Amino acid sequence: MSDSPVRRSLPGQRWAGIDLLDYKPSGSAPFKAITRQVLVGDETLAAELRYFEIAAGGHSTLERHAHAHAVLVLIGRGACLVGQGVHSLGPHDLLRVPPWTWHQLRADPDAPLGFLCLVNRERDRPVLPTAHDLEGLRADPVAAAFMRV
């Protein structure tokens, strides 16, 4: 990275000097078609601002963790599971995921879903659902129909 305080926007939801990364290591958790860019990871802020893009029809991992995070949708449409509620998402919608809450995001089948995610810089690692957790989540037919695991 350069010493400039400005990262210029590039075409296709990219930023100059910012690497395009895998969402997670392949095989580490169930997910489909996501990239990640760490836009700000300044230790003096104690936060990390990341941009994720889920390709059309893709989804994030169903997970929970001790840290909260905030999501601001920039492009596309999709939906999210937070707890046992399923909510539609579109540009400029703001989503807050409380600590220890099951959550998963999905892009609509015809367009990507791109969003900023704000989290603590130092945070715990996600927990994946056990068979018992999945049984509880699947008790709600709406949540069951939404989940990709």
HELIX and SHEET records of a PDB file:
HELIX    1   1 ALA A  131  ARG A  138  1                                   8    
HELIX    2   2 PRO A  141  PHE A  146  1                                   6    
SHEET    1   A 2 SER A   9  LEU A  10  0                                        
SHEET    2   A 2 ARG A  14  TRP A  15 -1                                        
SHEET    1   B 6 LEU A  21  ASP A  22  0                                        
SHEET    2   B 6 LYS A  32  VAL A  40 -1                                        
SHEET    3   B 6 ALA A  47  HIS A  59 -1                                        
SHEET    4   B 6 LEU A 113  ASN A 120 -1                                        
SHEET    5   B 6 HIS A  69  ILE A  75 -1                                        
SHEET    6   B 6 LEU A  94  VAL A  97 -1                                        
SHEET    1   C 3 GLY A  85  LEU A  89  0                                        
SHEET    2   C 3 GLY A  78  VAL A  82 -1                                        
SHEET    3   C 3 HIS A 103  ALA A 107 -1                                        
END                                                                             
